[in-house]
Amino acid sequence: MTLSVHRPVLYPDSDGQPIAHNTRQFQWIVLIKENLECCFADQPDVFVAGDLLWYPVEGEPKIRVAPDVFVVFGRPKGDREASPQENRGSYRQWEEGNIAPQVVFEILSPGNRLQAMVNKQQFYQRYGVEEYYIYDPDHHDFVGLQRVEGEFQTIEAIAQWTSPRLGIRFEFTPETLTIYRPDGERFLTTIEREQERSAAREAAAAERERAERLAAQLRALGIEPES
């Protein structure tokens, strides 16, 4: 008698593909992912991920995709709820309350093929994505798809569009794509954010110096400045 051996299903944490194929694509992935994390920093049940494999079907490790950025409402940040000590190596939907990512972003590179994008669109539509945004920074093309009655439909008003799920606003012109947070602040790169902080520190230091000079002038006149 031959005994069958039950082998556990393996769900690799990597598909062997690079996160990005060039610096411009990588910069956009980081810009969107990091700013979305800032947008939802105070909401513990919003999970934002970048280049993380998503397995929607238990027992089917070949059914998978790694979106450039995706957002899941209703799941805790960072660690699996069932095992807080273990960082997510992939997003296995059946271990995540069977909640599919609601919003997905793909940033195209010269290596992306039309058929691959079609396949991804079909995948996202089949497995429950509500909003799907595709940006090609090399050719400056921006497309948005929204689920309507179970099917993706192109967002015609994408030039001035506010995401129903995320609350962020896209401003798309023939020259630029600018994204704004729900509070109206523009999505900033890490360098831009540091420059803003540096400018704020310099302004605060200049204000303290001005106040100290004014206080010294008042004391010279025999007037004690108010504290």
Secondary structure, 3 states (H helix, E strand, C coil): CCCCCCCCCCCCCCCCCCCCCCHHHHHHHHHHHHHHHHHCCCCCCEEEEECCCEECCCCCCCCCECCCEEEEECCCCCECCCCCCCECCCEEHHHCCCCCCCEEEEECCCCCCHHHHHHHHHHHHHCCCCEEEEEECCCCEEEEEEEECCEEEECCCCCEEECCCCCCEEEECCCCEEEECCCCCECCCHHHHHHHHHHHHHHHHHHHHHHHHHHHHHHHCCCCCCC
